[in-house]
Amino acid sequence: MQAKKRYFILLSAGSCLALLFYFGGLQFRASRSHSRREEHSGRNGLHHPSPDHFWPRFPDALRPFVPWDQLENEDSSVHVSPRQKREANSSIYKGKKCRMESCFDFTLCKKNGFKVYVYPQQKGEKIAESYQNILAAIEGSRFYTSDPSQACLFVLSLDTLDRDQLSPQYVHNLRSKVQSLHLWNNGRNHLIFNLYSGTWPDYTEDVGFDIGQAMLAKASISTENFRPNFDVSIPLFSKDHPRTGGERGFLKFNTIPPLRKYMLVFKGKRYLTGIGSDTRNALYHVHNGEDVVLLTTCKHGKDWQKHKDSRCDRDNTEYEKYDYREMLHNATFCLVPRGRRLGSFRFLEALQAACVPVMLSNGWELPFSEVINWNQAAVIGDERLLLQIPSTIRSIHQDKILALRQQTQFLWEAYFSSVEKIVLTTLEIIQDRIFKHISRNSLIWNKHPGGLFVLPQYSSYLGDFPYYYANLGLKPPSKFTAVIHAVTPLVSQSQPVLKLLVAAAKSQYCAQIIVLWNCDKPLPAKHRWPATSVPVIVIEGESKVMSSRFLPYDNIITDAVLSLDEDTVLSTTEVDFAFTVWQSFPERIVGYPARSHFWDNSKERWGYTSKWTNDYSMVLTGAALYHKYYHYLYTHYLPASLKNMVDQLANCEDILMNFLVSAVTKLPPIKVTQKKQYKETMMGQTSRASRWADPDHFAQRQSCMNTFASWFGYMPLIHSQMRLDPVLFKDQVSILRKKYRDIERL
């Protein structure tokens, strides 16, 4: 033993001496070369000291700046194992540091605005129905362009939704297919949609190919891997989720108190092993079978009996006793625990049912969390504090519960009820990042009517929209602009259009009158128009089409617009009363001629009726007031296909405006008192140019309604039986006591 120790000591000493001579020799040679340089400098008369004389020499010089992603790919991989390299190349975490400022080219969006290009579908490539719906929503939106040179954002036609290798929807060789795209550019300015990633047993968030610098619109994404202000968290939705429209929320009445049969419910799978099993396996501790009903079953999968535990049979029996839909519609709170992945179908189901979601999915970046304040619509729980959930939700005040339920309905209908809304919300969020100076604020996103219907390109001031007067403490506008749509030549001074102009000008609330001249004949001379106390501006329509009456003309200086057909017969008193009513409902259409829609069971289509009844769903824009923002929305929100249809038929523009306003407000228009002898067909008896004289007019309007309903994905019109009359209208009192006494005389 002593000999071995001596040999070991000698060997160690020898090694140390060898290292000492080696490094000492290097330093000696370096000092000799340094002294030679100094001697050479002295011979040439240079006596300033060298920087090396004062500063130590480091073995590695500072490396030049390179982008972080190249640095990570090239240099940091030197010390990474081959396995880690493979994982990094196929992982979404490779671009974890990506942000809009570093991985997005804003210059592509400056010239043509926010335009989205979808790659053409490749032959032989299978696309799931859900992804087809996503692509169809993009192609049908106002953002779509078929020209890649005009695009700001690119979306793959390759199906990236399901990246679970065990799924039949999994697309193989996606890495090579994506890299072969000539516009890929390492994913820059690309958006990738994904619902499922990873597979058994760990279900990672790896999408199976290098996404480069592309953004992810991903379901079940964790806060750890979510790149703020770059990725977009979307909800997990089923293949049956409607492409457009979607059902409305189930909250029909605001019942007080807002408590239902069950306080807290859940019904779903229980995983016996693997990720996502802990929380669901513990739910039986909270279940009491009375007002807290949390049901799980392990009866799923092929081999469930091999792994079943002692509770499986009892849980399965209890599971079958309850109907899920009945529970959902009769519960105040719905538990949303994580599954194999962080997201769950239960989330959207709870929102639609006005059942306040109780989130139990630690680390889940909630859908559209960048813009939605989920504290107003959900209870965010902690999986580690499961046993405290019942006492926590019981302590929530009834007023708060009602507010939470109302917010679930707003969010469902605004952003989640269809694939189209999910896609458009994603695109609008990205657009707001690009054009920050006109982006929507939190109030717009979290208050009716929501971010999809409030276009910031119209104005950056909330007071310019009709939905926020109460929030800002503003009074509705005190003046209106009358816009008269003229389509027939002016041949007589007794024509109804001139009488209408005078009646509108006499209104105390009228600021100006605009005559939109859409007639084929030249403009009348100025002296042909009657003298009025307010300015009269005549605009000659360039295209002479019906949709031009709803263009956002700069000449309209007031927020309120009184839209009039040239053959409308209204008195000044009727105009005044209608405007005072509109001031109380500035977000709606308020006017006189009412129409209605109905479902024709025999033809299985929507019908249109002009019968004089107590029920209506439309107020025609031939004599109606509304906010001028709807001109902008009509022009820039609605697709060109619908407006082209209106222009070709020279009909239905008033119906389309009613569809739009009802879709935005989720409310019916308001009809005000009018004389029953209102003659909308007056000009039809004397003028061939009048559209009311067209025998196909009524049939065209029937067809329009069904086309419009198809585009919206549902019927937005809402029936109403409310009619607003002046105070003391038709009352048996002196006419002198009535403010709008002239209305009764008509």
C-alpha positions, 0 to 999 in steps of 0.5 A: 500500500505504501508503495502505491501511495508513493507512486501516485504522489510521484505521478501527480507531481510529475503531471503538475510539473509538466503543466507548469513547464507547458504554460510557462513556455507559452507565456515565455514565448508570448513575452519574447514576441512582445519584447521584439515588437517593443524593440521594433517600435523603438527603432522606428521612433514610436514610444507610445505604450501598447494597450497590451501593456495596461490591459490583460489579454483574454484567450477569447476576443469578443464575438461580433453581434449576431441575431440571437436565433443564429447564436443559439443554433450555431454556437450554443449547440457545441456543448449540447448532446446529439439528443438535445440537438434533435429535440431542439430542432423539432421543438417549438422552444427553439424560437422561445425568445421571439417577439414581434420586434425581433421575428416579424417584418413590419415593413410588409404591412406598411404598404397594403395594410394587414392582409393575409395570404393562404397558401394554395392547397397542394394536391394529395394533401389531406385537410381536416374539416376543422382546418378547412373551416379555419382557412375558409374563415380567413378567405372570407374575411376582409383581411384576405388577399390572393396576392402574396406580394401584398400580404403581411401575414401568411398561413399554411394550407398544410394541416397543422391542427393535430400534431399527435402522432397517434392521430389519424389526422396527423400529417407526416413529413411536415418538416420537409414540406414546410421547408420546401415552401418558397415563401417560408423564409424561416417562418417569418410573418407566418401564423401556424394554427394548432389544437393538439401537440405531443402524444402519449405519455407526456403530451409535450407542446412540440408540434413536430417540426421547426416553426422557425420564427413563425407565430403560434395560434395554439390551444392548451399552451402553457405560460412557460412556453407562451411567447407574450405579444407573439403567440396567441392562445386559442380555445380547444374546440371540437370538430363539430364547432360551427364554422360561422354564426353559432348558437347564442348563449343559454342565458335567457333571463337574468334571474335573481338570485342567480343560483341554480340547482347545482352549485358546482358540477363536472362530468368527464374522463378520469385518467388512472395513470400518466399526465393529467391524472392527479386532479381528476383522480382527487375530485371524489373528495369534493363530490357530495352528490347534492349541490356539488356533483363531480363525476368521473369515469375510467371507462374509456380506452381499450385497456381501461379494465387492466388499469382500473382501481378500486373506485372505478366501478363505483364511479362508473355507476354514479357517472351514468345517473346524471345527464350532462346537458341537464347538469350544465344548464342547471349549475352555477359553476362548472369545474374545468380541470385539465385533461391530458393537455391543459385545455379542455372542451369543458371550457367552451361548453361552460361559457355557452351555458352561462355556467361560470368556469372554475379553472383548475389547470395550473400553467394554462395560458387562457384563450386570448388572455392578451386582450380578455380579462378572465377575472370578469368571467371565470374563477381561476383556481389552483390544482393544489387547493382543490379542497378549498374550491367549494368554500371559495365559490360559496363565498362569492356574492350573488351580484358578482355571480350575476356579473360573471354569468353575463360576461360569459355570455358576452365573451361566448357570443363575441369571440368563441361561438364559431370557428370564424370568430376565433380566427378573426379574433386571432387576426385582430389581435395580431393587427393591433400589435402591428398598428399599436397607435390605433389598437383597441384598449381593454374596455373595447375587448371586454365590453359589448359589442366587443373588439370584432365590431369596433374598428379602431381605424374609424377613430381612436376616441371611444366617444366617437362610437355609439356604445360608450356614452354612459362609460365616458359620461357623455350625452348623446349628440344634439344634432343630426345630418339628414341624408336624402337619397335621390334617384329620380330627376327633379322636374317639378317644384312640387315633388315630394323630395323638395317637401321632405327637404324643407320639413327636415330643415325646419327641425330644431335638431337638424345641422345640415342636409346632404342630398346624394344624387344617384340619378342618371340626369345631371345635377339640378341648378342651385336655384332649383333647391328651396332656401333653408336655414341649414346648409344643403350639400348636394353630392353626386354619386360616382358609381350611382349604386345603392350601397353608396348611400351608406358610404362614410362621407366626410361631409357628415359632420354629426354622429347622428344620421337621418336617412331618407328616401326621396319619396318619404313623407314626414313632417317636422314634428315626426322628425323631431320626435324620432330624434329625441327617441334616438338620443336614448338609444344611440346604438340602434336604428330608430325610425318609422317604416317597420318590416318583419321576418319569419321562418317559412316551414313549407319552403324551409327558408326565411320569409319577408313580410310588410304586413302591418302588425304589432310585431317587427324586426326591421326599421327601413332606412327610408325614414330612420335615424342611426349612428354614422359609425354604421356607414363605416362598418357597412363599407369596411366590415361587410364583404364585397359579395353582399354589397355587390348583390345589393348594387346589382339588384338595386335593392335590399340595402336597408335590409342589409343595414338592419342585419348588420346593426342587429348583429352588432347590438344583439338588439332589435330596432325601435319603431316610433309612432307614425301615421298609418297612411305612410305611403312608401309607394307614392313615387311607384305610382308615377315614376318608372324609375322607382324601385317600388314599381318593380314587380320583382322587388318583393321576391328579391327581398326574400332572396336577399334575406336568405343570402344575408343569413347564410353569410352571417351564419345565423339570423341576427334579426330580433323581433320586437313589439315595442313602439314608442309614442309621445307622452299623452299620445291619443290620451283624452286631454287637451291637444294643447298639453301635448308636445308633439300634437301635430303627430295626432293630426296626421 
